[in-house]
């Protein structure tokens, strides 16, 4: 293991503390019995550092280590081992970017063994090596251009309108997949200045600009394309769904990427084909939610939320003015500014007085629909009547 040994100041070898000068006993003082020696405090148990844990380096404990050490305070490091030396917990660490290379060959990367007290724990771990999921026609694309992912991506970029899904996949390979040195594949290429690109957001952005020009749209667009591939390729029915993406376009597909699941993929793709970008964006925000964690592959999991219907009533301006006055008056009386709720209240109240039979059927139908939506896992917003009823029923 290419790790430098822990450096810390040597402890003095068993130096006894000088005995305190005996004080003369006070006159007529009664000697107190000696106190029982306090039991030594048990050392707090140190939770082990798991392999791959990201830690923040706080700084070396002594000047010699500062002078010869490899790390700087605030730097993110990756734990590759832990042991105990001279009663102290010691962790073996390497730079975060070197973790995968170290795991592949311990002699390829330098690291250090440092005191656990010199690092701060985090909840993060090193991201696993990315393996491109090969779906649809991706296998055929990967065989082209002698297997060079940059050349493949450049060819796909020339036909982005039809090939945006696969372009996202090859960009994902370049950005997320690690080479022999543990760094992303794009860092293996050289800039026009004959320098390798840095393993960073800025490095990838420079890589995109140099190899695709301004038309790529930079880092953000590349990330959108990558998200499209990751989200749709993770679906059990990916190949089938990908075929239907042809008439969608990457800009709409990037909206779907946050919400798509195997259950809703078909309906979302159909919505994307028939709705404008703005309308689709509104549909997704009002009818779906990404709450509830993520799938095993890290793709956002989504579920439907109850939809709002727009009723197409149109009134002449004189009629509309009268109706608006009624709605505002009812709003004050009911103590709510939500005219949607006011409108529903007026309609159901009138139905109670004049359409009692239909009102009962309508109430039953609404209750059945609400139960069915909740049972199917649809998210009900906080202002939905069912949410107000739930605490009341629980209290009863």
Secondary structure, DSSP 8 states (H G I E B T S, - for coil): --EE--------SS------------TT----------------------TTEEEEE---SSHHHHHH-S--TT-EEEEEEEEEETTEEEEEEEEGGGHHHHHH-TTSS-EEEEEGGGEEEEEEE----------TTHHHHHTSGGG-HHHHHHHHHTTHHHHHHHHHHHHHHHHHSB-TTSSBGGGGSB-TTS-B--SSHHHHHHHHHHHH-GGG-HHHHHHHHHHHHHHHHTSTTHHHHHHGGGGT-HHHHHHHTTT--TTTHHHHHHHHHHS-HHHHHHHHHHHEE--S-B-TTS-B--EEB-----------HHHHHHHHHHHHHHHHHHT---HHHHHHHHHHHHHHHH-HHHHHHHHHHHHHHHHHHHHTT-B--TTSHHHHHHHHHHH-
